[in-house]
């Protein structure tokens, strides 16, 4: 629906169009059929036709902004909506007929239709103002997604953005399932692969798993969610939960390994300073020439070089704003469930574990002004 300003301006136009209230709207309705409307001037006066044409133009403009479930003309849509909210000045009906003893025809009229339209616009303006003043819920979709995931068996706390990504990913997999994306034999009524189950596991895990994720989540919660979604959407296989868990052994083990990497990844903590006597002495002078030659033979990755340069530039910008930024801070800003620097480290060296989605999240952070992410207090 249009905003309050639209209805306020339109009310002024309707009010100014026919201040003397010459225009009248008549309607008639046969049982089971839509209203038939006609606009007329109650008195024959000069300029009556022009006023009627101007009113109909305004009414069509308004009709484009009201509900029109039966695809009526814009003029009829406006008058139908107005008629629901306005008392008729005249009303009549034919004799009752049929088993329900209801009249087969009714008719009526609304006098001063332009003024009635102005009043209706004021009502719509008030409703629009109420809607505009209500607390905004930009994350309504995400909240709905979180509710859906709770229904599937989500037991841990995640933010609404993560919930939306999971629910959206499951919907995509479901759409591909019924397009036979997972059917190597397109004539087979069931998938010939378990990939849809694996994709569902990865979709959930990549949005919730971090270094501190309990094994219970990987072993039981995620498979249970997939089982519930599978039953809800009528996926193959129609089997019990324990069998499904065995089918998901591959992704379960993969994410246990990823979780371990997250735990063992080097931190951004400063190096530990040791006493001179604790530092092992070189038994001989290193062959720097040989080391240089060895480095020169290492093939550089242009993607990794570009990403490293981007991260260095971002940190330099942050230092100018008095902010010391670490890889772990960038990871946390990119995604709230990334509690270590693992993903940024993978991204920086173009590791296969860093997917295009992760790349977009990290680049989005690096494109921002550091002080807007970590305001100085």
N, C-alpha and C positions, 0 to 999 in steps of 0.2 A: 504494500500500500504506500501511497505517496506520503511525504512528510507534512508536518503541521503548516509550514509556510505555504505549500501548494494549496491546501484547503482554505487557508485564510485569504489568500489572493483571489481564489475562485469564488469564495463567498462574497467578496467585495464586488466582483464583476456581475454575479447573478443579481445582487441587490441593486446595483446601479442600472441594470439593463431595463427593468420594468418596474419603476417605483410606484406606478399607479395600480399594479396588479391586474393588468388586462388579460394576460395569458392564462389559459386554463388547460389542464391535461385530462382527457377522457379515456377511459379504458373499458374494455369488455373482455370476458373470458368464457369460452365454452369449456365444459367439463373435460379435464384431461389435456387441455391445450394451453399454450402460453398466453399471456396477456397481449391484447392488441391495443396499441396506444395511438392517440391522435392529439395534436396540439392545435388549439384555436384561440382566437381573441373573443372575449365575452361580449365586446361591443365592436361594431364596425368603426374603426378610427383610421385616420391617415397614418401610414407607417407601420400598421399592424403586421403586415407580411414581413417587413424587414426585421421587426422585433422578434417574430417567430423564428425566422431563419438564424438570427444571432443566438437565440436561446438554444436552438437545436445544435448549433456548432459548439457552444459551451458545454451542453449536456454530453455530447459525444466525447469531448475532451475529458470530462469528468468520468464518463463511462469506461474509459481506458484504464482507470485506476481503482475500479471496484471489482469484486468477484463476479465472474461471468461463467458459471459452471455449465450452462446450456448453450454457450457460444451464440448468444443473441447479438443483434446489432448493438453498437456502442450506445446509441440513443435509448434503445429498449433496456439495455443493461442498467443504465443510470436510473431510468424511471422505475424499473422493477425494484432496485435497491432503495430508492426514495420511498416507494409505496409501502415497503416493509416497516419503515420508521415514521411514517406520517399518517395522521388520521385523514380519511376521505371526507370531503365536504358533502358529497352525495353518494348513496349506495343503493343498489337494487338487485333483485334476483328473480328468476323465473320460478314457476311452480315446482315443487319437489317431485321427482320421478325416480323410478327404479327401486330396487330392493333396499338401497340405503337411504331412500327418501331425501336425497340431497338435490338442490336445484341443478339443472344442467347448464345454466348460464347465469353469470353475475355481471354487474357493471357498476361503474362509479366514476367519480371525477375529483380532481384536486384543484381547487381554485388558487389563484395567485401562485402558479407553479414556479415562477422565477424566485419569488420570496421563499417558497418552501424549499427550493433547491439551496438557497443561501443558508437557511437554517440547518439543513442536512449537512452542508459543508462545515458549518460550525461544530456540529456533533462529531464529524470525522476529524476535524482539527483537534478537538479535545481528546479523542482517542489516540491520535498520533502523538500529542504532547505527553500523554500518560506512558506510551510506549517508549518515547525518547527519554523520558525522565527515569524509567526503570533501570535498575543496574544492568549494565551490559554483560552479556555472557558470550564473549568471543570464542570460548572453548566449549560451547554446547556440544559440538560434534565429538570433541575429545571426551567430555563427560559421559556421553552416551557410549562411546567406545569402552571407557573404563567399566561402565556398568555391564556391558556385554562380556568383557573379560572376566569380571567377577562371577558372572553366571557360569562361565566355562570352568571356573575353578582357580582363578588367580588369587593367591593368598598373600602375596607380598605387596608392599607399597611401591608404586611407580607413579611418575608424573603423567599428566594428561596427554602431553605430546607423545610420550613413549607409547601410551595406550592407543592413541590414534594411529601411530605407525604400525603397531602390531595388528590392530583390527583391519586397517586398510590393506596390509600385506596378506592377511588371511582371506579377505574378500577377493583379492587378485588371484590368489591360488585357487579359490573356489571357482572363480570365473573360468580360469584355464582348465580346471578339472572337467567342467561340463562342456567345454569346447574340445574335449578329447586331446588336450595338449599332452597328457600323460599316457595316452594310448598309442603304443607303437603300432598296434593293429587297430586302425580306425573303425573296423567293423565289430571289434570286441566290445561287449557291454560293460566290461570292467577294465580298469587300467592294467597294463602289463608291466608296471614298474611301481616301486614304492616312493618315487621321487616326490610326489605330492606330500607325503608324510614328512619326508626329510626337509622339504622346503618350508613346511609349516613350523617344524622344530627350529630351524635356523632363523626364521622370521621372528619368533618369540625370543629366542636366546640372544640374538644380537642387540636387542633392545633392553634386556634386563640383566644380563650376566656381567658381573664385574669380579674383581679379585676376591671380594668377600661373600660371593654368592654361596649359600649352603648347598651341599651335595643333594639334599632333599629336593631342591628346586629342579636340578638337572635330572635326577632319577625318577621323580614321581610327579611333581607339579606340572611341568611342561608336557610330559606324555599324557597326563590326565586331561589337560586343556585340549590337546589335539584329539583325544578320544571323544570328549564332549562335543567338540566342533564337528568331528567326523559323523557322529550320530545325528547331530542337528541338521547337517547338510546332506546326509545320506551318502557318505563316501564309502568306497571299498577300502579296506576289507571290513566286513561285519564280524568282528572277532572280539574276544574279551580283552580287558586292559593289560593283563600280564603278557599275552601274546603280542599286543601292540608294543609294549615296552621292549620286548626282544627284537622286534622289527626296527626299533629306533636305537639299537645299540650303537650303530655307527655315529650318528650325530651326538649321542650322549657322550661317547668317549672323546669325540672331537672337541666338544665344549669343555670337558674336563681338562684336556690339554691346553686349550686357550686360557682357561682360568688360571692354570698353573703358570703360564707365561706371564699373565698379568701380575701374578704375585712375585715372580722372580725378576721382572724387568728392573733395570737399574733405575734408581730414584734420582731426583734432581738435587739431593742433599750435597752440600759442599764436601770436597775430599777431606779425609782425616789427616791432620798434620802430624808427622812423626818426628821424633828426635833424630838428629843426624846419625847417631850410632845405630838406630834401628833401620836405616835405609841400607839395603844391600848394595855393596860396591861391585862395579863392573870388573870382571876379571881381566878384561882387555878392552881396548878402544873399539867401539863398533865400527863396522865398515859402512860408512855413510854413503859412499858411492854405490855400493851394491843395493842398499836400501832404496836409494833414489831410482835406480834402474828398475827395481821390482815394482815400485809405485807407478812408474811410467807405463808399465805393461798392464796395469789394472784398467779394464774398460769402464769408463764412467757411464752412469745412467743419467741421461739428460733430464728425465722426469724428477729423479731424486735431487739433482742439482738445482732445478727450478724451485722445488718445494723447500729445500734447505735455505735457498736465498730469500724466498718469500717469508719464511719464519724468522730469519735473522733480521730482515728489514722491519718486520712487525715488532720484534723485541727492541730494536733500536728506537723505533718511534715511541714505544712505551717508556723507555728510559728517559727520553726527552720530556715526558710528562710526569717523571718522578715515580714510575711504576716498574718494579722488577718482575718480569713475566717468566714463568717457567713452562716447560712442556706440559706438566701436569695441570697447570692453570688453564692452558689453552684447551686441553682435553676436556676438563670439567665444564668450560664455557661452551664447548661444542655440543656436549651431551651430558646431562646431569648424572647418568649412570657410569660414566667413565671416571673412575676414582683414582686412576694412575695415569702415567704418561704413556702407557703401552700403545694406544692407538695412534698417538701423534708420532711416536717413534717408528711405528710401522709405516705410517703415512710418509714420514720424512725420507725413509730409505726405499719407498715404493715397494713395500712388502706385499705379497699376494693376499695376505690377511686383511689388508686395507681395501675395502670395496668402494665403488663409485659413490655410494651413499655417504660413506665416511668422509671421502674426499670433499664432497659438497659441504658437509657440516663444518669441517675444519676450515675450509676456504671462506666460509661465511663469517667465521670469527675473525680471520686475518684481514678481512675487508673492512672491519669496523674500526672505529677509533678506540684505542685501548681504554681511555678514561671513561668511555661510555659503558664499558663492561665492568671495570673495577674503579669506581669513583674514589678519589682520594678524600679522606675524611679530615 
